[in-house]
Amino acid sequence: MAGNTFGVSLGLPLMTFIGTEIGWRTTFITLGILGALIALLALKFLPSVKGEKLTRSNSPLAILKIPSVLIVLLLTFLSVMAHYGTYTYITLLVEAIDFLGGIGMALLIFGIGSIISVVLSAKVIDTYLQTLIVSMLACGVISMSMLVFFGSINGISHLAFFLWGLAFGPLVTMYQTAVSQQVAHAKAVATSVQSSVFNLSIMTATWIGGLILVYLPDVGVLGIGYLSIICFVPAMIIALMAKRALSS
């Protein structure tokens, strides 16, 4: 799942650069071409794998009846809300705090942090999953607090984007790992349910973030930063208490 992090960390600055320097239509055309290329590569190289036979024990509803799975899904929802609510409007955040170096520098620093954390988390995720999750959530709280309360101070804001990148890097991998460990069978179904919650969280985060910008213009994008902190803190507390659900 590291490809997801690399794609987000590297793809967004690349598409932002194309959109800024050439035009937003070029960005969409590029994405369309890449999508078609991925489809062709998938058709050629991905194997045809027979799926599991649906039973009462491996249905999505059966998966949702497992308490430890529900805890992982809740952590997924809160963590993704915390990250993507602000990440979606990262350009507005950079402008609001008058970030030295602009959006390009912010995304570069964020991307470096993400790549470092992906590499490091690969070494510990199997043995220290709970510690990794709690650490990444704590890192998210610290980085977002730095941006909201001290974001206008150069140096601090740069460190904050780096820490945010660190927190973001293993986001996909650690919860996919956690949910797959809760089921002996139907791991594909369990991870699919978790992925669905992940995408639902992105939609919810961007929607609420948009509402804050529209209906609370005086608060602006920093209000979305507060939303991120509000999501990060309970997620960290739940992760600290959920030893069984996050056991390696």
C-alpha positions in Angstrom: 0.0 0.0 0.0 3.0 2.3 0.0 2.1 3.2 -3.6 -0.9 5.1 -2.3 1.3 7.3 -0.2 3.8 7.9 -2.9 1.0 8.6 -5.4 -0.6 11.3 -3.1 2.7 12.8 -1.9 4.2 13.0 -5.4 1.2 13.2 -7.6 -0.4 16.2 -6.0 2.6 18.5 -6.3 3.2 17.3 -9.9 -0.4 18.0 -10.9 -0.4 21.3 -9.1 2.7 22.3 -11.0 1.1 21.4 -14.3 -2.1 23.2 -13.4 -0.3 26.3 -12.3 2.2 26.5 -15.2 0.2 25.2 -18.1 -3.5 25.2 -17.1 -6.1 23.1 -15.2 -7.4 21.5 -18.3 -3.9 20.0 -19.0 -4.0 18.5 -15.5 -7.3 16.8 -16.2 -6.1 15.6 -19.6 -3.0 14.2 -18.0 -5.0 12.4 -15.4 -7.3 10.9 -18.0 -4.3 9.6 -20.0 -2.7 8.1 -16.9 -6.0 6.5 -16.0 -6.3 4.8 -19.4 -2.7 3.7 -19.2 -3.3 2.1 -15.8 -6.3 0.3 -17.1 -4.3 -1.2 -20.0 -1.5 -2.2 -17.7 -4.0 -3.8 -15.3 -5.6 -5.7 -18.2 -2.2 -7.0 -19.3 -0.4 -7.8 -16.1 -2.9 -8.4 -13.3 -3.8 -12.1 -12.9 -7.4 -13.3 -12.9 -8.0 -14.5 -9.3 -11.1 -16.4 -8.3 -13.0 -14.7 -5.5 -14.2 -16.3 -2.3 -17.6 -17.9 -2.2 -20.0 -15.6 -0.2 -21.1 -17.2 3.0 -22.7 -15.9 6.2 -19.3 -15.7 7.9 -17.5 -13.7 5.2 -20.1 -11.2 4.2 -19.5 -7.5 4.9 -22.3 -7.5 7.5 -20.6 -10.4 9.3 -17.3 -8.4 9.3 -19.1 -5.4 10.8 -20.2 -7.5 13.7 -16.6 -8.0 14.9 -16.0 -5.5 17.7 -12.2 -5.1 17.0 -12.9 -4.5 13.3 -15.3 -1.7 14.3 -12.6 -0.1 16.4 -10.2 -0.2 13.4 -12.9 1.3 11.2 -13.6 4.1 13.7 -9.9 4.9 13.8 -9.8 4.9 10.0 -12.7 7.3 9.9 -11.2 9.7 12.4 -7.7 9.6 11.1 -8.6 10.1 7.5 -11.0 12.9 8.5 -8.1 14.5 10.3 -5.7 14.3 7.4 -7.8 14.8 4.3 -10.0 17.6 5.7 -7.0 19.9 5.8 -5.0 18.2 3.0 -7.8 18.9 0.5 -7.5 22.6 1.2 -3.8 22.7 1.6 -3.3 25.5 -0.9 -5.6 27.7 1.1 -3.8 26.8 4.3 -0.4 27.8 2.7 -1.9 31.1 1.6 -3.5 31.8 5.0 -0.2 31.3 7.0 1.9 33.0 4.3 4.1 30.0 4.0 7.7 30.8 2.8 8.2 28.9 -0.4 4.6 28.6 -1.3 2.6 25.4 -2.1 5.4 23.8 -4.0 7.8 23.9 -1.0 5.0 22.8 1.4 4.2 19.8 -0.7 7.9 18.9 -1.2 8.5 18.9 2.6 5.3 17.0 3.2 6.3 14.4 0.6 9.7 13.9 2.1 8.2 13.3 5.5 5.7 10.8 4.0 8.4 8.8 2.2 10.6 8.6 5.2 7.8 7.4 7.4 6.7 4.8 4.8 10.2 3.3 4.8 10.5 3.4 8.6 7.0 2.0 9.3 7.8 -1.0 7.0 10.4 -2.1 9.5 8.2 -1.9 12.6 4.6 -2.4 11.5 4.5 -6.2 12.1 5.9 -6.0 15.6 4.9 -2.6 16.9 1.6 -1.8 15.2 -0.2 -0.1 18.1 2.9 2.0 18.9 3.2 3.0 15.3 -0.4 4.1 15.1 -0.3 6.0 18.4 2.9 7.7 17.4 1.6 8.7 14.0 -1.6 10.1 15.5 0.4 12.1 18.1 2.6 13.4 15.3 -0.6 14.5 13.5 -1.8 16.4 16.6 1.5 18.1 17.1 1.9 19.1 13.4 -1.7 20.4 13.0 -1.4 22.4 16.3 1.8 23.9 15.1 0.1 25.0 11.8 -3.0 26.4 13.5 -1.4 28.2 16.4 2.1 29.0 15.1 1.8 28.6 11.3 2.8 32.1 10.5 6.2 31.6 12.0 8.7 30.5 9.3 10.7 27.5 10.4 7.9 26.2 12.7 5.5 25.9 9.8 8.1 24.1 7.7 8.8 21.6 10.6 5.0 21.2 10.9 4.6 20.2 7.3 7.4 17.7 7.7 5.8 16.2 10.8 2.5 16.1 9.1 4.1 14.2 6.2 5.5 11.7 8.7 2.1 11.2 10.2 0.5 10.7 6.8 2.9 8.2 5.3 1.7 4.9 6.8 -2.0 6.0 7.1 -3.2 3.4 4.5 -0.9 0.6 5.4 -1.3 0.6 9.2 -5.1 0.3 9.2 -5.1 -2.2 6.4 -2.7 -4.3 8.5 -4.8 -3.8 11.6 -8.1 -4.9 10.1 -6.6 -7.9 8.3 -5.3 -9.2 11.6 -8.8 -9.3 13.1 -10.1 -12.0 10.8 -8.9 -15.5 10.1 -10.8 -15.7 6.8 -12.3 -13.2 4.4 -9.4 -10.8 4.7 -10.2 -9.5 1.2 -13.7 -8.6 2.4 -12.4 -7.0 5.6 -9.9 -4.8 3.8 -12.5 -3.9 1.2 -14.9 -2.7 4.0 -12.0 -0.7 5.5 -11.2 0.8 2.1 -14.8 1.8 1.7 -14.7 3.6 5.1 -11.5 5.3 4.1 -13.1 6.7 1.0 -16.3 7.7 2.9 -14.0 9.6 5.3 -12.4 11.5 2.5 -15.8 12.5 1.2 -17.0 13.5 4.6 -13.9 15.5 5.4 -13.9 17.5 2.2 -17.7 18.2 2.6 -17.4 19.4 6.2 -14.3 21.4 5.2 -16.2 23.1 2.4 -19.1 23.9 4.8 -16.6 25.6 7.2 -15.2 27.7 4.4 -18.7 28.7 3.2 -20.5 29.3 6.4 -17.6 30.3 8.7 -15.5 32.6 6.5 -14.1 34.5 9.4 -12.6 31.2 10.7 -11.6 30.1 7.2 -9.2 27.2 6.5 -7.8 27.3 10.1 -11.2 26.1 11.2 -10.5 23.0 9.2 -7.3 22.7 11.1 -9.3 22.7 14.3 -11.5 20.0 12.9 -8.3 17.9 12.2 -7.2 18.3 15.8 -10.6 17.4 17.1 -10.4 14.2 15.1 -6.8 13.4 15.9 -7.1 13.6 19.7 -10.0 11.0 20.2 -8.3 8.7 17.6 -5.1 8.8 19.6 -6.9 8.0 22.9 -8.9 5.1 21.3 -5.6 3.7 19.8 -4.0 3.9 23.2 -6.8 1.9 24.7 -7.3 -0.6 21.8 -4.5 -3.0 22.6 -6.4 -6.1 21.5 -7.7 -4.6 18.2 -4.2 -3.2 17.3 -2.1 -6.2 18.6 0.6 -7.3 16.2 
